[in-house]
Amino acid sequence: MKIIQNLVDPSRYSIKCPYAMTPTRVVVHNTANDAPAANEIAYMIRNDNEVSFHYAVDDQEVVQGVPENRNTWNAGDGNGKGNREGIAVEICYSLSGGEKFTKAEQNAAEFIASILKRYGWGMDKVTKHQDYNGKYCPHRTLDLGWDRFLKMVEAHLNGDKPAPSPTPTPAPKPAKTVDVYYRVRTKADGWLPEVKNLEDYAGFTGAVTDVAVRVSAGSVKYRVHIKGGRWLPYVTGCNINDAANGYAGNGLEIDAVEVYYYTPDNIRPYKKAKYRVAPVNGSYYPWQYDNETGNGQDGYAGAFGKPIGKLQIVIE
């Protein structure tokens, strides 16, 4: 199996891999795209998102983007063990599955076994993204069976020939709708009641300081920008009693919002978050969207310097 390097430039370490790392585990992901490994690594190292991983594996090769002695932002656990101690391996072609994904997964199993051998690790060091922040990832590998994948890795580790992967089963019938529920806290009124889809808007009097979002299927991550400040970290939970990961905000006025929606495998076609905000005492700004796969963002809703007073979100 060919292994090539396209390493992030040290000038970008502060964004992609700011900390020195002594690895203690492997963290397995699926890309939720249909791009080859070279493209996945190239996009990862050139964008300005605090999202990164060490390797991408496709049906032909392994491409490395970050040295193993630097951390990556891969597991959604902040400064936890996934981000700070894990060698992150992304398996390509998981969006559509099929023969390319099957071969990529087989290559990944062989490659992960080689990592275990290099470090003298056992199978207990093979973990999945889901173990660190609950996200259903590696999604297609989980659908096919995590224990099945571990057996593939173990067979390579023991020098045996792995059993062939089963043919993927058809996805369940798509769900018709995904509901989004959201609420805000304002300086004047505290936490306001939860709103569903576009049945109303979240907001009432004065500037919004905190936002909480959840969905009926799939998952979301979201973040807010503080007036006169910066973007706060992404949040995946929805619990107004959990200041760490239950809502986005820190009690200061918010002037912009970003929302990402991740479509589960049993829903097709892929859906995206559509959302907009209005400044205090002003009219709504234009709608903003995810890209078609729910893993990118065309822009943010809001205008820096102008506190928001209303928020609307729908998944479509």
C-alpha positions as CSV (number, residue, x, y, z in Angstrom):
1,M,0.0,0.0,0.0
2,K,1.4,3.4,-1.0
3,I,1.9,6.0,1.7
4,I,2.7,9.5,0.7
5,Q,3.2,12.8,2.6
6,N,1.6,16.2,2.1
7,L,2.4,17.7,5.4
8,V,0.9,21.0,6.7
9,D,3.4,23.8,6.7
10,P,4.7,24.6,10.1
11,S,3.4,28.2,9.7
12,R,-0.1,26.7,10.0
13,Y,0.6,24.6,13.1
14,S,-1.2,27.2,15.3
15,I,-4.5,26.4,13.4
16,K,-4.1,22.7,12.6
17,C,-1.8,21.1,15.1
18,P,-0.7,23.6,17.8
19,Y,0.5,21.1,20.4
20,A,3.3,18.5,20.6
21,M,1.9,15.0,21.1
22,T,2.9,11.6,22.3
23,P,0.3,9.3,20.7
24,T,-1.5,6.8,22.9
25,R,-4.3,5.6,20.5
26,V,-5.8,5.6,17.0
27,V,-9.1,7.4,16.3
28,V,-11.0,6.2,13.3
29,H,-13.3,8.4,11.2
30,N,-15.3,8.3,8.0
31,T,-14.9,11.4,5.8
32,A,-18.7,11.7,4.8
33,N,-17.4,12.7,1.4
34,D,-16.6,10.9,-1.9
35,A,-13.2,12.6,-2.4
36,P,-9.9,10.6,-2.6
37,A,-7.3,10.8,0.1
38,A,-5.1,13.3,-1.6
39,N,-8.0,15.8,-2.0
40,E,-9.1,15.3,1.6
41,I,-5.6,16.1,2.9
42,A,-5.1,19.0,0.5
43,Y,-8.4,20.7,1.6
44,M,-7.7,20.1,5.2
45,I,-4.2,21.7,5.2
46,R,-5.3,24.8,3.2
47,N,-8.5,25.8,4.9
48,D,-8.6,28.0,8.1
49,N,-10.9,25.7,10.1
50,E,-9.6,24.2,13.4
51,V,-10.3,20.8,12.0
52,S,-7.5,18.4,11.2
53,F,-6.4,14.8,11.0
54,H,-3.2,12.9,10.5
55,Y,-4.1,10.5,7.7
56,A,-6.6,9.9,5.0
57,V,-7.0,6.4,3.4
58,D,-8.7,5.6,0.1
59,D,-8.8,2.6,-2.2
60,Q,-5.4,3.3,-3.6
61,E,-3.2,5.0,-1.0
62,V,-2.6,6.6,2.4
63,V,-1.8,10.3,2.5
64,Q,-0.4,11.9,5.6
65,G,-1.2,15.6,6.4
66,V,0.0,16.1,10.0
67,P,3.1,14.6,11.7
68,E,2.3,12.0,14.4
69,N,4.1,14.1,17.0
70,R,1.6,16.9,16.6
71,N,-2.0,16.9,17.8
72,T,-5.0,17.3,15.6
73,W,-8.6,18.7,16.1
74,N,-10.4,15.5,15.1
75,A,-12.5,14.1,17.9
76,G,-14.6,17.0,19.2
77,D,-13.4,16.6,22.8
78,G,-11.5,19.9,23.2
79,N,-8.2,19.1,24.9
80,G,-9.3,15.6,25.7
81,K,-7.5,12.4,24.7
82,G,-9.0,12.1,21.3
83,N,-7.7,15.4,20.1
84,R,-4.5,15.5,22.1
85,E,-3.4,11.9,22.1
86,G,-5.0,10.2,19.1
87,I,-3.6,9.5,15.6
88,A,-6.6,10.4,13.5
89,V,-7.3,8.2,10.4
90,E,-10.0,9.2,8.0
91,I,-11.5,6.5,5.7
92,C,-12.6,8.0,2.3
93,Y,-15.6,7.4,0.0
94,S,-18.0,6.9,2.9
95,L,-20.7,9.2,1.5
96,S,-21.8,6.8,-1.2
97,G,-20.1,3.6,-0.1
98,G,-19.7,0.9,-2.7
99,E,-16.5,-0.8,-3.9
100,K,-14.3,2.2,-3.4
101,F,-15.3,2.5,0.3
102,T,-15.0,-1.2,0.8
103,K,-11.4,-1.2,-0.5
104,A,-10.6,2.0,1.4
105,E,-11.8,0.4,4.6
106,Q,-9.7,-2.7,4.0
107,N,-6.7,-0.5,3.4
108,A,-7.4,1.4,6.6
109,A,-7.6,-1.8,8.6
110,E,-4.2,-2.9,7.2
111,F,-2.7,0.6,7.8
112,I,-4.0,0.9,11.4
113,A,-2.6,-2.6,12.1
114,S,0.8,-1.2,11.0
115,I,0.5,1.7,13.4
116,L,-0.3,-0.7,16.3
117,K,2.8,-2.7,15.4
118,R,5.1,0.4,15.2
119,Y,4.0,1.5,18.7
120,G,3.7,-1.9,20.2
121,W,0.0,-1.4,20.9
122,G,-2.8,-3.9,21.2
123,M,-6.4,-3.7,19.8
124,D,-7.6,-1.7,22.8
125,K,-5.8,1.3,21.2
126,V,-8.2,1.3,18.2
127,T,-11.0,3.8,19.0
128,K,-13.7,5.6,17.1
129,H,-14.7,9.3,16.9
130,Q,-18.0,8.4,18.6
131,D,-16.1,7.4,21.8
132,Y,-15.1,11.0,22.5
133,N,-18.0,13.3,21.8
134,G,-20.9,10.9,20.9
135,K,-21.0,11.8,17.2
136,Y,-22.1,8.9,15.0
137,C,-18.7,8.5,13.3
138,P,-17.2,6.6,11.5
139,H,-20.8,6.4,10.2
140,R,-20.7,3.9,7.4
141,T,-18.2,1.7,9.3
142,L,-20.5,1.7,12.3
143,D,-23.5,0.9,10.1
144,L,-21.6,-2.2,8.7
145,G,-20.4,-3.2,12.2
146,W,-17.6,-1.8,14.4
147,D,-16.7,-5.3,15.7
148,R,-16.4,-6.5,12.1
149,F,-13.9,-3.7,11.4
150,L,-11.9,-4.4,14.5
151,K,-11.6,-8.1,13.4
152,M,-10.2,-6.9,10.1
153,V,-7.5,-4.8,11.9
154,E,-6.8,-7.7,14.3
155,A,-6.3,-10.2,11.4
156,H,-3.7,-7.9,9.9
157,L,-2.1,-7.4,13.3
158,N,-1.8,-11.2,13.8
159,G,-0.6,-11.7,10.2
160,D,-3.8,-13.5,9.1
161,K,-5.8,-12.8,6.0
162,P,-8.9,-10.8,6.9
163,A,-12.3,-12.1,6.0
164,P,-14.0,-10.2,3.1
165,S,-16.2,-7.3,4.1
166,P,-20.0,-7.9,3.6
167,T,-21.8,-6.3,0.8
168,P,-23.4,-3.1,2.2
169,T,-27.1,-3.3,2.7
170,P,-29.4,-0.7,1.2
171,A,-30.1,2.3,3.4
172,P,-33.5,2.4,5.2
173,K,-36.3,4.4,3.6
174,P,-35.6,8.1,4.0
175,A,-37.2,10.1,6.7
176,K,-39.5,12.8,5.4
177,T,-38.4,15.6,7.7
178,V,-35.9,16.6,10.3
179,D,-37.1,19.0,13.0
180,V,-34.8,21.5,14.6
181,Y,-35.5,23.0,18.0
182,Y,-33.7,26.1,19.2
183,R,-33.8,28.7,21.9
184,V,-31.9,31.8,22.9
185,R,-31.1,33.8,26.0
186,T,-31.3,37.6,26.0
187,K,-29.8,40.1,28.3
188,A,-33.3,41.4,29.1
189,D,-35.4,38.2,29.4
190,G,-33.1,35.2,30.2
191,W,-33.7,31.9,28.4
192,L,-36.8,32.0,26.2
193,P,-39.0,29.1,25.2
194,E,-37.8,26.6,22.6
195,V,-38.9,27.2,19.0
196,K,-39.5,24.5,16.4
197,N,-38.5,25.0,12.7
198,L,-40.0,28.2,11.4
199,E,-43.1,28.2,13.5
200,D,-41.8,31.3,15.3
201,Y,-38.5,33.0,15.9
202,A,-36.2,32.8,18.9
203,G,-35.8,36.2,20.6
204,F,-37.8,38.8,22.3
205,T,-36.3,41.9,23.8
206,G,-32.8,43.1,23.5
207,A,-29.6,41.4,22.4
208,V,-29.1,37.6,22.3
209,T,-26.3,36.3,24.5
210,D,-26.6,32.5,24.2
211,V,-28.0,30.0,21.7
212,A,-28.9,26.3,22.1
213,V,-29.8,24.0,19.2
214,R,-30.9,20.4,18.8
215,V,-32.4,18.2,16.0
216,S,-34.7,15.2,15.8
217,A,-32.3,13.2,13.6
218,G,-28.7,13.5,12.6
219,S,-26.6,16.0,14.5
220,V,-25.6,19.7,14.5
221,K,-22.6,21.8,15.6
222,Y,-22.9,25.5,16.0
223,R,-21.0,28.5,17.2
224,V,-21.4,32.2,17.8
225,H,-19.3,35.3,17.4
226,I,-19.1,37.8,20.3
227,K,-19.6,41.5,19.5
228,G,-16.2,43.1,19.5
229,G,-14.5,39.7,20.2
230,R,-14.1,36.4,18.4
231,W,-15.8,33.2,17.4
232,L,-16.3,30.9,20.4
233,P,-15.7,27.1,20.0
234,Y,-18.2,24.9,18.3
235,V,-20.9,23.3,20.4
236,T,-22.6,20.0,19.7
237,G,-24.9,19.6,22.8
238,C,-28.2,21.3,23.8
239,N,-28.5,21.7,27.5
240,I,-28.9,25.2,29.0
241,N,-27.5,23.8,32.3
242,D,-24.3,22.7,30.7
243,A,-22.1,25.8,30.0
244,A,-19.3,23.6,28.5
245,N,-21.1,22.0,25.6
246,G,-24.8,22.6,26.1
247,Y,-25.1,26.0,24.4
248,A,-23.1,28.5,22.4
249,G,-22.3,31.8,24.2
250,N,-20.7,33.3,27.2
251,G,-23.2,35.9,28.4
252,L,-22.0,38.6,26.1
253,E,-23.8,40.1,23.1
254,I,-23.7,37.9,20.0
255,D,-23.5,39.4,16.5
256,A,-23.1,36.3,14.2
257,V,-24.1,32.6,14.2
258,E,-22.9,29.5,12.2
259,V,-24.9,26.2,12.1
260,Y,-23.7,22.9,10.5
261,Y,-26.1,20.0,10.0
262,Y,-24.9,16.4,9.5
263,T,-27.3,14.1,7.7
264,P,-27.5,10.5,9.0
265,D,-27.2,7.6,6.5
266,N,-30.9,6.7,6.7
267,I,-32.0,10.1,5.3
268,R,-31.6,10.9,1.6
269,P,-31.2,13.3,-0.1
270,Y,-28.8,15.1,2.1
271,K,-30.2,18.0,4.1
272,K,-28.7,21.3,5.2
273,A,-29.2,23.9,7.8
274,K,-30.8,27.1,6.6
275,Y,-30.8,30.0,9.1
276,R,-30.9,33.7,9.5
277,V,-30.7,36.4,12.1
278,A,-32.0,39.9,12.5
279,P,-30.1,42.7,14.5
280,V,-31.8,44.2,17.5
281,N,-34.7,46.4,16.2
282,G,-33.7,45.6,12.6
283,S,-34.8,43.4,9.6
284,Y,-33.6,39.9,8.8
285,Y,-30.3,39.4,7.0
286,P,-30.2,36.9,4.1
287,W,-30.6,33.2,4.7
288,Q,-27.4,31.2,5.2
289,Y,-26.9,27.5,4.3
290,D,-24.6,24.5,4.8
291,N,-23.2,23.1,1.6
292,E,-25.0,20.1,0.1
293,T,-23.3,17.4,2.3
294,G,-23.7,19.4,5.5
295,N,-20.0,19.6,6.2
296,G,-19.2,23.1,5.1
297,Q,-20.5,26.6,5.3
298,D,-21.1,29.3,2.7
299,G,-21.1,32.1,5.3
300,Y,-22.4,33.2,8.6
301,A,-25.6,34.9,9.6
302,G,-25.1,38.3,11.1
303,A,-23.0,41.4,10.8
304,F,-20.0,41.9,13.1
305,G,-20.6,44.8,15.5
306,K,-24.4,44.6,15.4
307,P,-26.0,42.4,18.2
308,I,-28.6,40.0,17.0
309,G,-32.2,40.0,18.4
310,K,-33.9,37.2,16.4
311,L,-32.9,33.8,15.1
312,Q,-34.6,31.3,12.8
313,I,-33.4,27.9,11.7
314,V,-34.8,25.1,9.5
315,I,-33.4,21.8,8.2
316,E,-34.2,21.2,4.6
